[in-house]
Structures are given as structure tokens and as C-alpha cells.
């Protein structure tokens, strides 16, 4: 979800539909968690960057 939002710039509602998630707030929460994880984990940050 994070990469779809970042690379394709899709709306939260569109991403939710792709994953079968009804609430866009759930998608937003998942993306925000990934952002926190990336900032806290150097290996993850490098992996996402590549």
C-alpha cells in the first residue's frame, strides 16, 4: 500500500479497493505505520529506497 501510494499516487480509496479494504482510514493507518517503520529501521529504509 505504501509503495502504491508513493509510486503511483493513487487515492486511499482506490488502494483500499485493490486490497478489499472498505475504509480509507485503514489504508491511511497502514501507510503511516510504514512511514514510522521506515524512519526507525535503516535496513527497511534502504530496501524501500532500492
N, C-alpha and C positions, 0 to 999 in steps of 0.2 A: 504494500500500500504506500509506504514511504517513497519508494522509487517511482511508482506510477505517478504520484503527485509531483515529485521533483522533476522527473524527466519528461513527462507528457503534460503536466499542468492540468490534469483533469480535476473537475469539481468533486467535492467529497461525496455528493450524491451518486455521481457516476461510478466512482471507485466502489462505493457500497454495493451498488447493483452488480458489479463484476464479481464481488465476493459473497453475494447473497446476504448482505447486511442491510437491514431496514433503516436504521438510524444513522444519519451522517455524523452525529456526535460520537458514535462508537469509532468510526473511521478516524475522526479528528483526534480522539484519545490515543489510538494506536500510533498515529503518526507522531504525536507529541512525545509519547513514550520512546519511540525510536530515536527521536532527536536527543532526548536526555541520555539514552544509552550510548549514542554515538559520541556525545561530548565527554562521557565518562570512561569510554573504552577505546584506547588507542588502536588496538588491533581491528576492532569493528570499524572505526573511522577510516583506516587505511583500506579495508575491504570494500566499504561502500564507495570510497573515492575511486577505486580502480574499477 
